[in-house]
């Protein structure tokens, strides 16, 4: 007779209605995992760890010679923003600490530094997309025009479905995106796979993409939606390109780049940004594992 501690006994446990089969559990009630499932989970965890290594805690001024094909970055607003302001529609308890705002008095200098970072970390044929709210848009515009080695090629406008509650002025729900290049050639594709290009005539002047909200997850004060990033990545980069964000925040630029078969590198001073990045990685990996046969654009709301 085999001793009671010599082996675990498998017990069939009913699956909820609508599903088939049995789950295997040990006598103490813990779920038994098959070797195939264990290998899958180990592989998943290894991928997450490899991607986490691409998020580096570093000041933007400490980056040199990255050799990026495309830089997408959303600098601080310079308006004493924390992401926990009462006029924003979010649960502030989920917003992580550590967001580093740029003061109004230092904004000119910070933007000049950012442009220097962009210039020295782009390939010669590289380009950058720089987000801006309306408050300091003129500063970014002027600094680009004054910067030796960077050329302003145009400006895009992202219109989104949210604005802070305002009592004394109109609410603003538009971001400006400055498109700058370093050399005399760059990558541009006329069409992308989002509804922006698949429904109607493509128009890169105005981008209409809703913000995508994640419930019950750690939140970074700012985060760009996946479909907006997909649109930009597919227009301004190619598969295999290196995409860089020196002000990475939630790391969403890196996640979108990875999902679209681009390499990426993300940096930020705030260690909590990497915490949010890890949660987002698990979220999107879980979604993709259930819907591996569809492209990012086909996943739509179900994916987000």
C-alpha positions, 0 to 999 in steps of 0.5 A: 500500500502506498503511503498517503504522503507518497504521491498526490491523488488527482481529483476531477473538479467540475468545470462551470456550465458551458465548458467541458472537461475536468481540472486536476487538483491535488488532495489538498485542493491545489490546482495541478498544472500540466508540463505544457501549461507550466512551459507556457507560463514560464515562456510568458514570464521570460518574455515579460522579463525580457521586455521589462529590461527594455524599460530603463530608469534613467534621466533623459539627459543621460541617453547617448547614441541609441540609434533610434529610427523613430522617437515618440515622446510626450514631455511634461506639461509645465502646468503643475500637473500631477495626474491626481488633480480633482478635475480629472475623471479618474480614481486618484487612488490608482494613480502612482506617485513620482510623476516629475513635472517641469516648472514653467520657469524651466520649460524653455531649457527642458525642451532645448535639452529634450531636442538635444537628446532627440538629435543625438539619439536618432539615426541620420535618417531618423525622425521624432513625434513630440506631443504637446498640450496647448499651454506650452505649444509655442515654446516647443514650436519655437525651440524646434525652429531654433534647433540646429540639426532638426527640421520641423516637417509638420504638425498633427492634431490628436482629438480625444474623448476626454477633457478636464472639467472646467468652469471658467473656460472651454475644455481642451481635448486636443493634443498637438504632435510635432513631426521633426526629422534629422536628415534629408530622408525618412520613413513614411507610409501612406496608410495604416491598419487603423480605422483612421486609414481604413474608413474614408480618406486618410488624413494625418492632420487630425487623428480621432482616437479615444482614450482607452481606460484600464479599470482596477490597474495602477495608472500613470498620470499620462498614457497614450492609447494603443490605437493612436500609437499604432497609427503613428508607428505604422505611418512613420516606421517599419517592422524591425525599426528601433523606437525610443521614448526618453520620457517613457512614463507608462511605457505605452510607446514600447508596448505598441512598438512590440505588438507591431514587431518593432524593437523599442527602448524606454526610459524614465526617472520614475520607478513607478512608471515601470510598475505600470509598464509591467501591469500593462504588459501582462494585460496586453499579453493576456489579451493577445494570447486569447486572440493570436489570430487577429491583428492589433487593428482587428482586436479593437475594443475587445483588445483594449 
